[in-house]
């Protein structure tokens, strides 16, 4: 692609993703769905105005990095402390149930065991943004169940990112075959990396607080923070983990600094204006409906149903074990249904690593669409009675 065509392609992506996002917002649907729809319409699956290229893929990779870096900075440790035990159990059972359900569906449709496990990882996460919007509209964000849901959603991101790191590392080591030795080696790498990341994060946190106290808020802080994000992404890859693992942990290092709000604003603006729309559109560009068979349609329907039910059952059961009432347990279960950006991040990483096929794009898009449409409806019903 020439420079002129690249510039035109980026312009088309930015204009179309924003236009469709605004249209979806008016329909009370997540804007992320509009950005995906724009990519599908621009790409080979529809009007074929743009082709996925290496340059666009690189910009999309930066979008993933910024997305996870921002998610790390938005982690609320006060919220986690308030409902630590219940949120942890709700998240853990929800992730395990969804992962097992996704694996079972994929395996039943003839997928290899490693690819089936990866499909389970894709549907194990949830969308915090969709749930926050629904709870705010209902005025239930700061209730007991609202706090538990938000805490569990934060743990969901952490669990899925760690599982993704382990799975990608194991796939690189063994070519997609399970091996106890390779798993042990990889878990050791993960442990060493997390020790390094925690120590580095504590140091960076203290340095930024000190600098803020001495010279106040400066634009250079954002530059230093983004540089640290890329350093941690590089470090994660050196330990055999996914780069987004480093980016997410780098964001956590800044989540409770005195300059967090400024850093979030600057990073979010950079991501929102360029990289994240390209990342979401690139998923649409790579989507193809060629070879869509009855078997694939049945697989997609089964995966969507399992994705919704496993979160409701797993998270609702965990809430019940934490002494929530039956009604509150239903609220928690319904609140954990929505999927979003993390599912696309995991899918993108799996395809880039050669662990799943690009033909899975339409199935995952349908799962996300179903979950984001049904989650607010279920929450409204259970809270309003």
C-alpha positions in Angstrom: 0.0 0.0 0.0 1.4 3.4 -1.0 1.7 6.3 1.5 -1.2 8.1 -0.3 -3.5 5.0 -0.1 -2.4 4.4 3.5 -3.4 8.0 4.5 -6.7 7.6 2.7 -7.3 4.2 4.4 -6.7 5.7 7.8 -9.0 8.6 7.1 -11.8 6.1 6.0 -11.3 4.1 9.1 -11.4 7.0 11.5 -14.5 8.6 9.8 -16.4 5.4 9.4 -15.7 4.0 12.9 -16.8 7.2 14.5 -19.9 7.5 12.4 -21.1 4.0 13.1 -20.2 4.3 16.8 -22.5 7.3 17.1 -25.3 5.5 15.2 -25.0 2.5 17.6 -24.9 4.9 20.6 -28.3 6.3 19.5 -29.6 2.7 19.5 -28.3 2.3 23.1 -25.7 -0.2 21.9 -21.9 -0.2 22.6 -19.9 2.0 20.3 -17.3 -0.7 20.0 -19.9 -2.7 17.9 -20.1 0.3 15.5 -16.4 0.4 15.0 -16.4 -3.4 14.2 -19.2 -2.9 11.8 -17.3 -0.2 10.0 -14.3 -2.4 9.6 -16.5 -5.2 8.2 -18.2 -2.9 5.7 -14.8 -1.4 4.5 -13.1 -4.8 4.2 -13.3 -7.8 1.9 -16.4 -9.2 3.6 -18.6 -6.3 2.2 -17.5 -3.4 -0.1 -13.8 -4.3 -0.3 -12.7 -0.7 -0.1 -9.7 -1.6 2.1 -7.5 -4.7 2.5 -5.8 -5.7 5.8 -2.1 -4.7 5.5 1.0 -5.0 7.6 1.1 -1.3 8.3 -2.5 -1.2 9.5 -1.9 -4.4 11.6 1.1 -2.6 13.3 -1.0 0.4 14.1 -3.7 -2.0 15.4 -1.1 -3.7 17.6 -0.4 -0.2 19.1 -4.1 0.1 19.7 -4.1 -3.1 21.7 -1.2 -1.8 23.8 -2.9 1.5 24.6 -6.2 -0.2 25.3 -4.7 -2.5 27.9 -2.5 0.2 29.4 -5.6 2.4 29.9 -7.4 -0.6 31.5 -4.6 -1.0 33.9 -4.7 2.7 34.9 -8.5 2.5 35.5 -8.1 -0.3 38.0 -9.7 0.8 41.3 -7.9 -0.7 44.3 -10.3 0.9 46.8 -13.2 -0.9 45.1 -11.2 -4.2 45.1 -10.5 -3.9 48.9 -14.2 -3.3 49.6 -15.4 -6.6 48.1 -12.1 -8.5 47.7 -13.2 -12.0 48.7 -16.6 -12.0 47.0 -15.3 -10.4 43.8 -12.4 -12.8 43.6 -14.6 -15.8 43.9 -17.3 -14.5 41.5 -14.6 -13.7 38.9 -12.8 -17.1 39.4 -15.9 -19.2 39.1 -17.2 -17.2 36.1 -13.9 -17.5 34.3 -13.6 -21.2 35.0 -17.2 -21.9 33.9 -16.9 -19.8 30.7 -13.5 -21.3 29.8 -14.8 -24.9 30.4 -18.0 -24.1 28.4 -16.1 -22.7 25.5 -13.7 -25.6 25.5 -16.6 -28.1 25.5 -18.5 -26.5 22.6 -15.4 -26.1 20.5 -14.2 -29.7 21.2 -17.7 -31.0 20.5 -17.5 -29.4 17.0 -14.2 -31.1 16.2 -11.7 -28.4 17.2 -8.3 -29.6 18.5 -7.9 -29.5 22.3 -5.5 -26.6 22.3 -7.6 -24.4 20.0 -10.7 -25.4 22.0 -9.0 -24.2 25.2 -8.1 -20.9 23.5 -11.7 -20.4 22.4 -12.7 -20.9 26.0 -10.2 -18.1 27.0 -11.8 -15.8 24.4 -15.3 -16.0 26.0 -14.0 -16.0 29.6 -13.6 -12.2 29.9 -16.4 -9.6 30.3 -16.9 -6.0 29.3 -16.7 -3.6 32.2 -17.8 -0.6 30.1 -21.1 -2.1 29.1 -21.9 -3.2 32.6 -20.9 0.2 34.1 -23.2 2.0 31.6 -26.1 -0.2 32.5 -25.6 0.0 36.3 -25.3 3.8 36.1 -28.5 4.1 34.1 -30.2 2.0 36.8 -28.6 3.9 39.6 -27.2 0.6 41.1 -23.5 1.1 40.5 -22.7 1.8 44.2 -24.9 -1.0 45.6 -23.6 -4.1 47.2 -24.1 -6.1 44.1 -22.8 -3.3 41.8 -19.6 -3.1 43.8 -19.2 -6.9 43.7 -19.7 -6.9 39.9 -17.2 -4.1 39.3 -14.6 -5.8 41.5 -15.1 -9.1 39.7 -14.8 -7.5 36.3 -11.4 -6.1 37.3 -10.3 -9.6 38.4 -11.7 -11.0 35.1 -9.3 -8.8 33.1 -6.3 -9.9 35.3 -7.2 -13.6 35.1 -7.7 -13.6 31.4 -4.5 -11.7 30.6 -2.5 -14.1 32.8 -4.2 -17.1 31.2 -3.5 -15.6 27.7 0.1 -15.1 28.6 0.5 -18.7 29.7 -1.4 -20.2 26.7 0.6 -18.1 24.1 3.8 -19.0 25.8 3.0 -22.6 26.0 2.0 -22.6 22.3 5.3 -21.1 21.4 7.2 -23.6 23.5 5.3 -26.8 22.4 3.6 -25.9 19.1 0.2 -26.3 20.7 0.8 -29.5 22.6 0.3 -29.7 26.4 3.5 -30.7 28.3 3.9 -30.6 32.0 7.6 -29.6 31.7 6.8 -26.7 29.4 3.9 -25.5 31.5 6.2 -25.6 34.6 8.9 -23.6 32.8 6.4 -21.1 31.6 4.8 -20.6 35.0 8.2 -20.0 36.4 8.8 -17.3 33.8 5.4 -15.8 34.6 6.3 -15.7 38.3 9.7 -14.1 37.7 8.2 -11.6 35.3 5.5 -10.6 37.8 8.0 -10.2 40.6 10.1 -8.0 38.3 6.9 -6.1 37.2 5.8 -5.5 40.8 9.1 -4.2 42.0 9.5 -2.0 38.9 5.9 -0.8 39.3 6.4 0.2 43.0 9.6 2.1 42.0 7.9 3.9 39.1 4.9 4.8 41.4 7.1 6.4 44.0 9.1 8.3 41.4 6.0 9.7 39.7 4.5 10.7 43.1 7.8 12.4 44.0 8.0 14.2 40.7 4.4 15.4 41.0 5.0 16.7 44.5 8.2 18.6 43.4 7.1 20.1 40.0 3.3 19.5 39.7 1.5 18.1 36.7 3.6 18.3 33.5 2.9 17.0 30.1 6.2 15.1 30.1 4.7 12.7 32.6 2.5 11.2 29.9 5.5 10.7 27.6 7.5 9.0 30.4 4.4 6.8 31.3 3.9 5.7 27.7 7.6 4.9 27.4 7.4 2.8 30.5 4.4 1.0 29.0 6.4 0.0 25.9 9.4 -1.0 28.0 7.1 -3.4 30.0 5.5 -4.7 26.8 9.0 -5.5 25.5 10.0 -7.0 28.9 6.9 -9.3 28.8 7.9 -10.6 25.4 11.4 -11.3 26.6 9.9 -13.6 29.3 7.9 -15.4 26.6 4.6 -13.6 27.5 2.2 -11.5 25.5 3.2 -7.8 25.1 -0.3 -6.8 26.3 0.5 -8.4 29.7 3.3 -5.9 30.2 1.2 -3.0 29.0 -1.6 -3.9 31.5 0.7 -4.2 34.4 2.4 -1.0 33.4 -1.0 0.7 33.6 -1.6 -0.7 37.1 1.7 0.9 38.3 0.0 4.3 37.6 -3.5 3.6 38.9 -3.1 5.2 42.3 -0.5 7.9 41.6 -1.3 11.6 42.2 -1.1 12.2 38.4 -3.4 9.3 37.4 -6.2 11.4 36.2 -3.9 13.5 33.9 -2.2 10.3 32.6 -5.6 8.7 31.9 -6.8 11.7 30.0 -3.7 12.1 27.8 -3.4 8.4 27.1 -7.1 8.0 26.4 -7.1 10.9 24.0 -4.2 9.5 22.0 -5.8 6.0 22.0 -9.3 7.3 21.2 -8.2 9.6 18.4 -6.2 7.1 16.4 -5.0 3.7 17.6 -8.1 2.0 19.1 -10.4 2.8 16.1 -7.8 1.2 13.9 -7.5 -1.8 16.1 -11.3 -2.4 16.1 -11.6 -1.7 12.4 -8.7 -4.1 11.6 -10.7 -6.9 13.2 -13.6 -6.1 10.8 -11.1 -5.9 7.9 -9.9 -9.5 8.6 -13.5 -10.8 8.9 -14.6 -13.1 6.1 -17.9 -14.8 5.6 -16.6 -17.0 2.9 -17.2 -20.7 3.5 -19.9 -20.0 6.1 -21.5 -23.4 6.5 -24.4 -24.7 8.6 -21.9 -26.3 11.0 -20.2 -22.9 11.6 -23.6 -21.3 12.2 -24.6 -24.0 14.7 -21.2 -23.6 16.4 -21.7 -19.8 16.7 -25.2 -20.2 18.2 -24.0 -22.8 20.7 -21.0 -20.7 21.7 -23.2 -17.6 22.2 -25.7 -19.5 24.4 -22.9 -21.1 26.4 -21.1 -17.7 26.8 -24.2 -16.2 28.4 -25.3 -19.2 30.5 -21.8 -20.0 32.0 -21.4 -16.5 33.3 -24.8 -16.4 34.8 -24.4 -19.8 36.5 -20.8 -19.5 37.5 -20.9 -16.0 38.9 -24.4 -16.4 40.3 -23.3 -19.5 42.2 -20.3 -17.7 43.5 -22.4 -14.9 44.8 -24.7 -17.3 46.5 -21.7 -18.9 48.2 -20.7 -15.4 49.4 -24.1 -15.1 51.2 -25.8 -12.9 48.7 -29.6 -13.4 48.4 -31.1 -15.3 45.5 -32.1 -12.0 43.8 -28.7 -10.5 44.4 -27.0 -13.6 43.0 -29.1 -13.2 39.9 -28.1 -9.6 39.6 -24.4 -10.5 39.9 -24.8 -13.3 37.3 -26.6 -11.1 34.8 -24.1 -8.3 35.4 -21.2 -10.5 34.3 -22.7 -11.5 31.0 -21.4 -8.8 28.6 -18.3 -9.4 26.5 -16.2 -6.7 24.8 -12.8 -5.5 23.9 -10.8 -8.1 25.8 -12.4 -10.9 23.8 -11.2 -9.2 20.6 -7.7 -8.7 22.1 -7.5 -12.4 23.0 -8.8 -13.5 19.6 -6.4 -11.1 17.8 -3.5 -12.5 19.7 -4.5 -16.1 19.1 -4.7 -15.6 15.3 -1.4 -13.7 15.2 0.2 -16.6 17.1 -1.3 -19.1 14.7 -3.3 -20.9 17.5 -6.7 -20.3 16.0 -8.0 -19.6 12.5 -9.2 -16.2 11.2 -12.5 -18.0 10.4 -13.4 -17.6 14.1 -13.9 -13.8 13.7 -17.6 -13.9 12.7 -18.4 -16.3 15.6 -16.8 -14.1 18.2 -18.4 -11.0 16.9 -21.8 -12.6 17.1 -21.1 -13.8 20.7 -20.1 -10.2 21.7 -23.1 -8.7 20.0 -25.5 -11.2 21.7 -24.0 -10.6 25.1 -23.9 -6.8 24.9 -27.5 -6.6 23.8 -28.9 -9.1 26.3 -26.9 -8.0 29.4 -28.6 -4.5 29.9 -32.0 -6.1 29.3 -31.4 -8.8 32.0 -30.0 -6.3 34.4 -32.9 -4.0 34.0 -35.3 -6.9 34.5 -33.7 -8.2 37.7 -33.1 -4.8 39.3 -36.5 -3.4 38.5 -38.3 -6.7 39.2 
